[in-house]
Amino acid sequence: MQIEGGAAGTVPFAMTEVQRRGKRVVVRVVLLQAGCAALVASVFLVFKGSSAGLAALVGGLIVAAGSAVFGWRMFKPGIAGGATLTSAMYAGVLLKWLWFAIALYLAIALLKLDAAPLLIGVVAAQLGYWVGLVRLK
């Protein structure tokens, strides 16, 4: 897509394309994190039983939901100035960590899920985050 950029000439893509790409990255990361959580949960289910599998799945889905909240909040302002986008990013990080703290507390203290599989699920889903950021050409 080409648009006129005035004195700068033509701009290779509209800014909405940048925003669309960012949202696709968020979706890709969240899906990869959920996939990693399901994979680790299935391994725990086979070798350690259903309670460990559930704990690993919940741990991974906590991370995936946190990434979704962060991405939603980060891209909410759309195309905006640097101060607005910085505020949106900080708000997204704050919401994500608030979600992590509350969800992990509920999972361990209230639901009494096994801590080790839960944390392994968290770590496995976090690996999905790093894989999701890699852009294959």
Stockholm file with secondary structure:
# STOCKHOLM 1.0

chainA/1-137         MQIEGGAAGTVPFAMTEVQRRGKRVVVRVVLLQAGCAALVASVFLVFKGSSAGLAALVGGLIVAAGSAVFGWRMFKPGIAGGATLTSAMYAGVLLKWLWFAIALYLAIALLKLDAAPLLIGVVAAQLGYWVGLVRLK
#=GR chainA/1-137 SS CCEECGGGCEESSCHHHHHHHHHHHHHHHHHHHHHHHHHHHHHHHHHHCHHHHHHHHHHHHHHHHHHHHHHHHHHTTCSCCHHHHHHHHHHHHHHHHHHHHHHHHIIIIISCCCHHHHHHHHHHHHHHHHHHHCCCC
#=GC SS_cons         CCEECGGGCEESSCHHHHHHHHHHHHHHHHHHHHHHHHHHHHHHHHHHCHHHHHHHHHHHHHHHHHHHHHHHHHHTTCSCCHHHHHHHHHHHHHHHHHHHHHHHHIIIIISCCCHHHHHHHHHHHHHHHHHHHCCCC
//
